[in-house]
Amino acid sequence: MLPRGNSKCGPWLCGLLGALSIAGPCPVDASAVGSTNVTVADPAVPRPPGTPCVVTLFSGDSFVDFSDHPYSYAPPSGCGTHWAKVVLEADFSVTAGRQFDRTAQLWLGGVNLYYGTTQEPSSTVSPSWHVERDLTDYSALLRQAGTGRAVLGNVVNGTYTGVIHGSARLLFYPASLRAPGALTPDSVLPLGSDAVGNATLLDTSDSPLSKTLTLPTNIDRAYLDVIAQSQSSDEFWYTCVPDSYAAEVQECGGGNFREAEVSIDGQPAGVAPVYPWIYTGGIDPYLWRPTPGVQTLNFMPYRVDLTPFAGLLSDGNPHTVAVNVAGANHYFLASATLLLYRDPHLRRVRGGLLRNTLVGQAPTPTVGDTLVTDTGGNVSGAITTRLSRHYVIAGYAITSHGRVDSTVDQTVAFTDTQSFTIDASTYRQVTDQLTSVDGVSRHRIGRHLVGEYHQRLRYPLHVDYSFDPTSDGGYVMETQVHQGYTNDIRREFAGRTLYAAHVSNTVDAGDTLDFDGSFNVTGHSGQQNAQSFAFRDSLGGCYRTDVASADGVVTDDATGVGCTGGENHVYWFTRPDGSPGSGSALLGW
């Protein structure tokens, strides 16, 4: 998503500094202060120098039902077949009126290109928004013609009147001396069974998104991009409690631990944490007008490093790669894309798995409580849910560079505290949750450590919700929400840091809803929302944008705070939005 409402940065974005071009401050529209339209602080995907070739996927489509919107794709002409960067741009809007938030997906050849949700309108505001995704790593898919579809189910009738419109295009930036062609995966393969593409429903912990594949025999690196979106009874999974407490605290059951588990041939192969996305109709719709929650309109996939399995996957036999969501309780939708790098100098890479301590570590959290229910039925106290696992997965592959030993060493942790105060005058629930990943991927050729990729990821969530009766027979609901996303990465070669970056995205929102005795909303007050997005890297790149609103109107819109000269500036090849990279791909071995 772009900063400052719907501002766009074209191919002229980048001012050049030497052979490695640096993107200068992004020209933007006038300040968004006073706007009621969608306004976010997220950075645009930075662009290399040069004029892109543009391929339109669809334009001006209207989404009024649950029918698919197919499109045909052909690679661009005039920009070569190896690009410096590929960027997806999509624009959406919804007419003023009444409409739910809806899930939006774009697919090509079974591979997910974009996944997010839509902004809810109001009776007076017809919101519009712009999203972008860096698809450079999917270049192998985009070199071939194919069939795709937009999936955006909607209901339009006498009650739900909002019509959603959308357009999408791909921008291909040609390689040049100043912007070399990117080192990208050689194969991009979907796990879903739909040849054009659609998310897979995972109803329970045992429901799999899986595919059995006979893969190339010269794989030297492998990754899996995973998105797991909560729906239906699982939409508010982060507030649920174990079944044994549900009646006592008047909450949804099924617990509040969710985590995507990756397996190869039934063997645990990695973990993808689930982000607690809150959609624009979630909890209290006024919270998210005009600024939605973290990544709400544009989900970020999590990339699992499967490189220790490269030798095993190259053996010429069929292998089943699968994803399931631990704790899924009707239900999650999931997408997964397998990215393979191949040894260009060998037809056959041999190797195998050496160690996997994730085997036997079931994703079963520990649950405790301090709840007290008195004789009057009043409840106070907290329910805690915790799980932490450290694991090491190691494998080797005999490549044209020699024997490469790859190790993924990770600690994934989840902690959640649900505090309750329930009596005749109040119902209050406070959720404090943190999902974290601390890990490093290491690659050795012989005794030499040739590459390390460190990542420290945090998903903090705080929801303070109270529902109380009023003296006139009505009710009042007060909500405060804090969402966060922090991602710190570091790439090393031979013990030296080549690159390091920090991404932080936070949203804080609050509102009070008023209800009559029949639970009809009669008004709201005190709406406030603030988002801050910051990026810094070891090359001197800096991005900072802050937006704030009150009563649905933007009150503050500041950019470049703390950056040199008070202006945002990032290198075109960096990922200030925190989108996943391939770690050791920078090393080129």
HELIX and SHEET records of a PDB file:
HELIX    1   1 PRO A   11  LEU A   13  5                                   3    
HELIX    2   2 THR A  136  TYR A  138  5                                   3    
HELIX    3   3 SER A  139  LEU A  142  1                                   4    
HELIX    4   4 SER A  232  ASP A  234  5                                   3    
HELIX    5   5 TRP A  237  THR A  239  5                                   3    
HELIX    6   6 ASP A  243  VAL A  249  1                                   7    
HELIX    7   7 PRO A  285  TRP A  288  5                                   4    
HELIX    8   8 THR A  307  PHE A  309  5                                   3    
HELIX    9   9 ALA A  310  LEU A  313  1                                   4    
HELIX   10  10 THR A  564  GLY A  566  5                                   3    
HELIX   11  11 GLY A  583  LEU A  587  5                                   5    
SHEET    1   A 2 ILE A  22  ALA A  23  0                                        
SHEET    2   A 2 VAL A 570  TYR A 571 -1                                        
SHEET    1   B 4 CYS A  53  PHE A  63  0                                        
SHEET    2   B 4 ILE A 164  PRO A 174 -1                                        
SHEET    3   B 4 TRP A  83  VAL A  94 -1                                        
SHEET    4   B 4 SER A 128  ASP A 134 -1                                        
SHEET    1   C 4 HIS A  69  TYR A  73  0                                        
SHEET    2   C 4 GLY A 146  VAL A 151 -1                                        
SHEET    3   C 4 THR A 103  LEU A 108 -1                                        
SHEET    4   C 4 VAL A 111  THR A 117 -1                                        
SHEET    1   D 3 SER A 187  PRO A 190  0                                        
SHEET    2   D 3 ASN A 329  ARG A 342 -1                                        
SHEET    3   D 3 THR A 200  THR A 204 -1                                        
SHEET    1   E 4 SER A 187  PRO A 190  0                                        
SHEET    2   E 4 ASN A 329  ARG A 342 -1                                        
SHEET    3   E 4 ILE A 219  SER A 230 -1                                        
SHEET    4   E 4 TYR A 302  ASP A 305 -1                                        
SHEET    1   F 4 LEU A 209  THR A 214  0                                        
SHEET    2   F 4 PRO A 318  ALA A 326 -1                                        
SHEET    3   F 4 GLU A 259  ILE A 264 -1                                        
SHEET    4   F 4 GLN A 267  PRO A 273 -1                                        
SHEET    1   G 3 ARG A 350  ASN A 356  0                                        
SHEET    2   G 3 VAL A 379  THR A 399 -1                                        
SHEET    3   G 3 THR A 366  ASP A 369 -1                                        
SHEET    1   H 3 ARG A 350  ASN A 356  0                                        
SHEET    2   H 3 VAL A 379  THR A 399 -1                                        
SHEET    3   H 3 VAL A 372  THR A 373 -1                                        
SHEET    1   I10 ARG A 350  ASN A 356  0                                        
SHEET    2   I10 VAL A 379  THR A 399 -1                                        
SHEET    3   I10 GLY A 402  ASP A 423 -1                                        
SHEET    4   I10 THR A 426  ILE A 445 -1                                        
SHEET    5   I10 HIS A 448  PRO A 469 -1                                        
SHEET    6   I10 TYR A 475  PHE A 493 -1                                        
SHEET    7   I10 ARG A 496  PHE A 515 -1                                        
SHEET    8   I10 VAL A 521  ASP A 537 -1                                        
SHEET    9   I10 CYS A 542  ALA A 550 -1                                        
SHEET   10   I10 VAL A 553  THR A 559 -1                                        
END                                                                             
